[in-house]
Structures are given as structure tokens and as C-alpha cells.
């Protein structure tokens, strides 16, 4: 928890989550601030080091009920983009076979990033056991590499074009 890369990731995660939970921001300010928060979050994720596991058991607490509760937060400002919150992407640009474009959705990107981060922050800040903290840090690293990091890139790219075209 005392490594600078861990501190940086937790700060970036809290900042991103905070932008999505804060009501009353003018749309343009919200989009610009969120774009900066995504960039900071992605950079922190790139630098975040995998932790060595000390505990062989998963935390006992059932976090699955939290995920549903956490997904109900206000994402109206993203939806205010209307059709502009949809974008096209190639799912895996490194794949050399035929790769059809797929449609992405900023609302889905933001919800997935938010849920992944919020759940792990909950384990760290509310549960506070050694096991839950270790699990949360491990999940943050794993999630960056296989889930929320991808959504972060996609949302950043889509927001860039929404804000600059």
C-alpha cells in the first residue's frame, strides 16, 4: 500500500469514480475532466506493479451484491452525448485475421470501469482486512490488463473524437 505506484493508482481510481458520482457539472467541463481522469488512470494502471500474494484464501465477504448496487450511479451526462456516445472500433487491432469493426458505447465503458474500480476501492477502504486489500490490489492489476484498461483506452479514444470534432 505504501508503494508510489499503488498510491498513484488509488488516487487516480478515486478521482475517476468521484467524477462519475459528482452531480451538477456542466457537460463540457465533465467531459474534459473525465478525459483527463481517464488518461491519469490509464497511466497509473500502466505503472502499477503486480503484487505477490501472501494469503491463500479469498476474502470471505460476498462482494457480488455490491456490484449491482454500485452500477446504479448517475451516468446521465454520458448519455447526454446521444448518438455520439456510440463509436466503432476493431476489437483486437493486433489480430492479423479478418477483424470486423464492433460498436462500442461510452456508457458501457464508464460503467465497467466504475464498477471494477469502485468494488476494489470498497474492499480497501471499507472492509480493510489484509486479505481484502491484497485481493483488491491483485484484482486492480488483473482488471487493468484484461478489462477496465481496455475500456479506459476505448473511452479515451472515443472522447477525444467527440470533444475535438
N, C-alpha and C positions, 0 to 999 in steps of 0.2 A: 504494500500500500504506500510505502514511502518512496518508491522509485519515481523519478520525474516523469517517465513515460506513462506510468499509471495515473499520476496526478493530472497530467495533461489530458488524458483520455476522459477521466471522470469530470473534469471541468468542461470539456467540450460536449460531453453527453448531457450534463445538466443544463448547459446553455441551449442546446438544441431542443431538449424536452421543454425547457422554460419558454422558448419562443412559441411552441405549439400550444402551450397551456395559457399563455397570456392573451387576454381578450382586449379589444379596443385599439389595436394598432391599425393605422392607415394601411391599406393594401400595399402600396408601393414600398413603404418602409418595412412591412412584414416580409415581402418577397426578397428585398435586398438583404435584410438582416438574416433571414433564413438561408440565403445563398452563402453568406459569409460563414454562418454556423455550420453548414454542410461542408464547406472547404476546410474549416478548422477541425471538424470531426473526422473527416477522411484523413487528413494529415496526422492527427493524433492516432488514428487506427493503424496507419502505416508504421508508425514508430513504436506502437505498443508491443511489448515483448510477451511471449508465451510464458506462463508461469509453470513451475514444477509442482505437481500435485503431491500433497502430503497426506491427504485424507482419502481413504479408500471407499468411503461411503458417501452417497449423495445426501444433501440436506433432507431432513425428514419432512419439513414443511411442504405442503402441496401448493405450488405456485400457479397451477393451471387455472384456478378460479380467478386469480389476479389478472390474467391476460384479457379475459372478456371484459372485466371492469375497466381496465386501462384503455381499451380501444374506443371507448365512448367519448373521449375528449373532443373539444371543439376543433374541427378541421374545416370550418366554413370558409375561411379565407382562401384556402387552396381550391375549394370547389368554386369560388367566385371567378376563377380563371375560365370557367365554362369549357368550351371545346379546347382551349389552349392547355388544359391540364392533361390532355392526351398527347402522346408522342409516339414516334416509330423508332425502333431500334433493331439491331441484329443481336439475337440472344447471346451468341458466343462469337465475337468477331475473330477469334483465333482459330476457329474450326474451319478447315480447308474444304469441306464438302459443301453441298448446297445448303444454304442457310437463309431461310425465308425471314423477312422482317416480321416482327411482332409488335403489337401495340402495348405501350406502357401507359401508366396512369399515375400522375403525381400524388393523388390521394392515397393510392396503394403504397407507393414508395414511402411517403411520410408516415403512414400508419404502421408499416412494418418496421421502419427504423425506430419510431417512437416506442412501439411495444417491446422490441428487443432491448432497447436501452433502459426503458422505464422499469422493466421487470428485473434487470440486473442491478439497477440502482436501488430498487426496493430491497433486494437481498442484502446489499451492502449497508444501506442506511437504516433499514427498519428491523431486519432480522438480526444482523450483526454478530452471528456466530462465526467462528473461524471457518467452519465448513461452508456456510452460505457465502461468505466473502470469497473464499477460494473458488467455489463453483461459479460465482458471478464473474470473477475476473477471467476464468477459463472460458466461460460462455461468451464474454465480450470479445475475446481474441478469436475464438472459433467463428462466432457470428460475423465478425468483420470479414473473415476470409471466405465465408460461404453464403452469407445472406445480407445483412444490413449494409456491408461495404459495397455490394453490388447496387443496392437500392440508392445508396449515397451517390455513387458515380452517375447513375441514370438520372436521378433527380437534379443533380448539379448541372448536368449537360442540358436537360430539358429547360430548367430555369434560366440558364444562360441565353438560350434562344428566345424564350418568352420575354425576357427583360431587354434584350438587345435587338429585337426585330419589330 
